[in-house]
Amino acid sequence: MDKITLFGLDKAIGKLIKTEAVRDSIEAGKYTIDETLTLHVQGTITVGEDFKWVPTVSIPYKETFALFLRYSGITREVALNAMVKAMQEALTTDKEAEELIAGMANLKAAEELVQAGLAALPKQSKKGQVTAKVTVEEVR
């Protein structure tokens, strides 16, 4: 089976499983599969160009926050107490960040500062987006 067909099959089956909630209908356990199938796979696959991006989701946030505290000169006990208090409040509040820091800081200016910092990070290559419009039917 060629790579494009295999990729289209993967996309179509993944979509089918999500659409039909197959996982929800299967009980926990170990299952043995032994089937020979003949399938008809038809459709198109579009592969986008690779591109550069700032990998913000790859930033190790715990380590970044620990280094931020160290570089800020905040002592260990004060930092830990402030962090625990902030996490507790963030998990239980229904307020937005802008409301929480109103009077202390300008959230928009802080976000702009963060964006400027992110723009200075090294860009990494990312594979182009792949879209598949594929149908799979079992041939009996």
C-alpha positions as CSV (number, residue, x, y, z in Angstrom):
1,M,0.0,0.0,0.0
2,D,1.5,3.4,-0.9
3,K,2.1,6.1,1.7
4,I,-0.6,8.5,0.4
5,T,-3.3,5.8,0.5
6,L,-2.2,4.7,4.0
7,F,-2.3,8.3,5.2
8,G,-5.7,8.8,3.7
9,L,-6.9,5.6,5.3
10,D,-5.6,6.7,8.7
11,K,-7.3,10.1,8.4
12,A,-10.6,8.6,7.3
13,I,-10.7,5.9,10.0
14,G,-9.7,8.4,12.7
15,K,-12.6,10.6,11.6
16,L,-15.0,7.7,11.5
17,I,-14.0,6.6,15.0
18,K,-14.6,10.1,16.4
19,T,-17.8,10.6,14.5
20,E,-19.4,7.3,15.5
21,A,-18.0,7.3,19.1
22,V,-16.6,3.8,18.6
23,R,-14.4,4.0,21.7
24,D,-17.4,4.8,23.9
25,S,-19.1,1.6,22.8
26,I,-16.1,-0.7,23.7
27,E,-15.7,-2.0,27.2
28,A,-12.3,-2.1,28.9
29,G,-10.4,-5.3,28.1
30,K,-8.0,-7.0,25.7
31,Y,-9.4,-7.9,22.3
32,T,-7.9,-10.1,19.6
33,I,-8.3,-9.0,16.0
34,D,-7.8,-11.4,13.0
35,E,-9.6,-10.2,9.9
36,T,-8.9,-9.9,6.3
37,L,-10.5,-6.8,4.7
38,T,-10.9,-5.5,1.2
39,L,-11.4,-1.7,1.2
40,H,-12.2,0.9,-1.3
41,V,-10.3,4.1,-0.5
42,Q,-11.2,7.2,-2.5
43,G,-10.6,10.9,-2.2
44,T,-8.0,13.6,-2.1
45,I,-5.2,14.6,0.2
46,T,-3.7,18.1,0.3
47,V,-0.3,18.6,1.9
48,G,0.6,22.2,2.8
49,E,4.0,23.8,2.6
50,D,6.3,23.5,5.7
51,F,6.5,26.7,7.7
52,K,8.4,28.4,10.5
53,W,6.8,29.1,13.9
54,V,7.6,30.0,17.5
55,P,7.0,26.8,19.4
56,T,5.2,28.3,22.4
57,V,3.6,24.9,23.2
58,S,7.1,23.4,23.5
59,I,8.2,25.9,26.2
60,P,8.7,23.9,29.5
61,Y,6.5,26.2,31.6
62,K,7.5,24.8,35.1
63,E,11.1,25.3,34.3
64,T,10.5,28.7,32.8
65,F,8.5,29.8,35.8
66,A,11.2,28.5,38.2
67,L,13.9,30.4,36.3
68,F,11.7,33.5,36.2
69,L,11.4,33.4,40.0
70,R,15.1,33.0,40.3
71,Y,15.9,35.9,38.0
72,S,13.3,38.1,39.7
73,G,15.1,37.7,43.0
74,I,12.0,36.3,44.8
75,T,12.9,34.2,47.8
76,R,11.9,30.6,47.9
77,E,9.2,30.7,50.6
78,V,7.6,33.9,49.3
79,A,7.6,32.5,45.7
80,L,6.1,29.2,46.7
81,N,3.4,30.8,48.8
82,A,2.5,33.3,46.0
83,M,2.5,30.5,43.4
84,V,0.1,28.3,45.5
85,K,-2.2,31.2,46.3
86,A,-2.3,32.2,42.6
87,M,-3.0,28.7,41.4
88,Q,-5.8,28.3,44.0
89,E,-7.4,31.6,43.0
90,A,-7.0,30.9,39.3
91,L,-8.8,27.6,39.7
92,T,-11.7,28.9,41.7
93,T,-12.4,32.3,40.2
94,D,-14.8,33.2,37.4
95,K,-13.0,36.4,36.7
96,E,-10.8,37.0,33.6
97,A,-7.1,37.8,34.0
98,E,-7.7,41.5,33.2
99,E,-10.1,41.8,36.1
100,L,-7.7,40.0,38.5
101,I,-4.8,42.4,37.9
102,A,-6.8,45.6,37.4
103,G,-5.2,48.4,39.3
104,M,-1.9,46.6,39.5
105,A,-0.9,46.2,35.9
106,N,-2.1,46.8,32.3
107,L,-2.8,43.4,30.9
108,K,-2.7,44.5,27.3
109,A,0.7,46.1,27.8
110,A,1.9,42.9,29.6
111,E,0.6,40.7,26.7
112,E,2.4,43.0,24.2
113,L,5.6,42.6,26.2
114,V,5.2,38.8,26.2
115,Q,4.5,38.7,22.5
116,A,7.6,40.8,21.9
117,G,9.6,38.2,24.0
118,L,8.0,35.3,22.1
119,A,8.9,36.9,18.8
120,A,12.6,36.9,19.9
121,L,12.6,33.1,20.4
122,P,14.1,30.9,17.7
123,K,11.7,29.7,15.1
124,Q,11.4,26.0,14.3
125,S,10.2,24.2,11.2
126,K,6.8,22.7,11.3
127,K,5.3,20.3,8.7
128,G,2.5,21.8,6.5
129,Q,-1.1,21.0,7.4
130,V,-2.6,17.9,5.8
131,T,-6.2,17.8,4.9
132,A,-7.9,14.6,3.7
133,K,-11.3,14.2,2.0
134,V,-11.4,10.5,1.9
135,T,-14.1,7.8,2.0
136,V,-13.5,4.2,3.0
137,E,-15.9,1.5,2.2
138,E,-15.5,-2.2,2.9
139,V,-15.9,-4.3,-0.3
140,R,-17.8,-7.5,0.3
